[in-house]
C-alpha cells in the first residue's frame, strides 16, 4: 500500500516532516476547485485512511487507522513525542467515517464506526501525564 495524493482542481499543502502513508497507505484528494486540504508540520496520517473535500490537519495532529475523513479540522499542538499529552495535536484513531469533526489540540476521538457519535477525551486518558 502506498500514498496517493490527487489535487484535481483543488489544493493540497503538506508541511515539513509530515508522515503520510506508513502502516497501510493513505489517500488525499482535493478534487473540486474550492477544496483545500492542509496538513501541518509533523502531522501523522497512518494506517489506510483518506481525506476528501476540505480538511485541516494541524501541526502535530494524527489520523491513525482506516478513517475516511471529510471536512474535518484537527487542532495543532505538539507532536506525539510531547511529554504532556494534553498539549499534543488532536488525534482521530480507530476506523470508520469522520465528517465535519472539529477537534481541539489535546483531544482524541477513538471510534469504530461514526466518529461524530463517539466520546471526545483528553489525550491524557490514553497516555497518562508523567509524574
C-alpha positions as CSV (number, residue, x, y, z in Angstrom):
1,X,0.0,0.0,0.0
2,X,1.2,3.5,-0.8
3,X,0.2,7.1,-0.6
4,X,-2.0,8.7,-3.2
5,X,-2.3,12.4,-3.5
6,X,-4.8,13.9,-6.1
7,X,-5.2,17.7,-6.4
8,X,-7.6,17.5,-9.4
9,X,-8.7,21.2,-9.3
10,X,-8.2,21.7,-5.5
11,X,-5.2,22.4,-3.4
12,X,-3.2,20.2,-1.1
13,X,-0.5,21.7,1.2
14,X,1.8,19.4,3.1
15,X,4.0,20.7,5.9
16,X,7.6,19.7,6.7
17,X,8.2,16.4,8.4
18,X,4.7,15.1,7.9
19,X,4.4,11.3,8.0
20,X,1.9,10.0,5.4
21,X,1.1,6.5,4.5
22,X,3.1,4.2,6.7
23,X,1.2,1.1,8.0
24,X,-1.3,0.8,5.2
25,X,-1.1,3.7,2.9
26,X,-3.2,6.9,2.8
27,X,-5.2,8.8,0.1
28,X,-5.6,12.5,0.0
29,X,-8.0,14.1,-2.6
30,X,-8.9,17.8,-3.3
31,X,-10.9,17.3,-6.5
32,X,-13.1,20.4,-6.5
33,X,-11.9,24.0,-7.2
34,X,-12.9,25.1,-3.7
35,X,-11.4,22.1,-1.9
36,X,-8.3,22.8,0.2
37,X,-6.5,20.3,2.4
38,X,-3.8,21.5,4.7
39,X,-1.5,19.1,6.5
40,X,0.7,20.7,9.2
41,X,4.3,20.1,10.1
42,X,5.0,16.8,11.8
43,X,1.4,15.6,11.3
44,X,1.0,11.8,11.1
45,X,-1.5,10.1,8.7
46,X,-1.1,6.4,9.0
47,X,-3.0,3.2,8.5
48,X,-5.0,3.3,5.3
49,X,-7.2,6.3,5.8
50,X,-8.3,9.1,3.4
51,X,-9.0,12.8,3.3
52,X,-11.5,14.2,0.9
53,X,-13.1,17.6,0.4
54,X,-11.8,20.3,2.8
55,X,-9.6,19.2,5.7
56,X,-7.1,20.9,8.1
57,X,-4.8,18.6,9.9
58,X,-2.9,20.9,12.3
59,X,0.8,20.6,13.1
60,X,1.4,17.5,15.3
61,X,-2.1,16.1,14.8
62,X,-2.6,12.5,14.0
63,X,-5.0,10.2,12.0
64,X,-4.3,6.6,13.0
65,X,-6.2,3.9,11.2
66,X,-8.6,3.4,8.2
67,X,-10.6,6.5,8.8
68,X,-12.5,8.2,5.9
69,X,-12.4,11.9,6.7
70,X,-14.5,14.7,5.0
71,X,-14.5,18.4,6.1
72,X,-12.6,17.8,9.3
73,X,-10.4,20.1,11.4
74,X,-7.8,18.7,13.8
75,X,-6.1,21.3,16.1
76,X,-2.4,21.9,16.1
77,X,-0.2,21.1,19.0
78,X,2.9,19.3,19.9
79,X,4.0,16.0,18.2
80,X,3.3,12.6,19.7
81,X,6.6,13.0,21.4
82,X,5.4,16.0,23.5
83,X,5.7,14.9,27.2
84,X,2.4,16.4,28.2
85,X,-0.2,14.5,26.1
86,X,-2.8,17.3,26.5
87,X,-0.5,19.7,24.6
88,X,-0.3,17.4,21.6
89,X,-2.1,17.9,18.3
90,X,-5.6,16.4,18.0
91,X,-6.0,12.7,17.2
92,X,-8.5,10.5,15.5
93,X,-7.9,6.8,15.9
94,X,-9.7,3.6,15.1
95,X,-11.8,3.1,11.9
96,X,-14.8,4.4,10.3
97,X,-16.2,7.7,9.0
98,X,-15.4,11.2,10.3
99,X,-17.4,14.0,8.8
100,X,-17.5,17.6,10.0
101,X,-15.3,16.9,13.1
102,X,-13.7,19.9,14.7
103,X,-11.3,18.6,17.4
104,X,-9.1,20.8,19.6
105,X,-5.5,20.2,20.4
106,X,-5.0,17.8,23.3
107,X,-8.2,15.9,22.4
108,X,-8.7,12.5,20.9
109,X,-11.6,10.6,19.5
110,X,-11.3,6.8,19.3
111,X,-14.1,5.2,17.3
112,X,-15.1,2.2,15.3
113,X,-17.9,3.5,13.1
114,X,-19.1,7.1,13.1
115,X,-16.7,9.4,14.8
116,X,-19.5,12.0,15.3
117,X,-21.1,9.7,17.8
118,X,-18.0,8.9,19.8
119,X,-16.8,10.5,23.1
120,X,-14.2,13.2,22.9
121,X,-11.5,12.6,25.5
122,X,-8.3,14.3,26.7
123,X,-5.2,12.6,25.4
124,X,-4.1,12.0,29.0
125,X,-7.0,9.5,29.2
126,X,-5.0,7.2,26.9
127,X,-1.5,8.4,27.8
128,X,-1.1,9.5,31.5
129,X,0.9,12.5,32.2
130,X,4.4,11.9,33.5
131,X,4.8,12.3,37.3
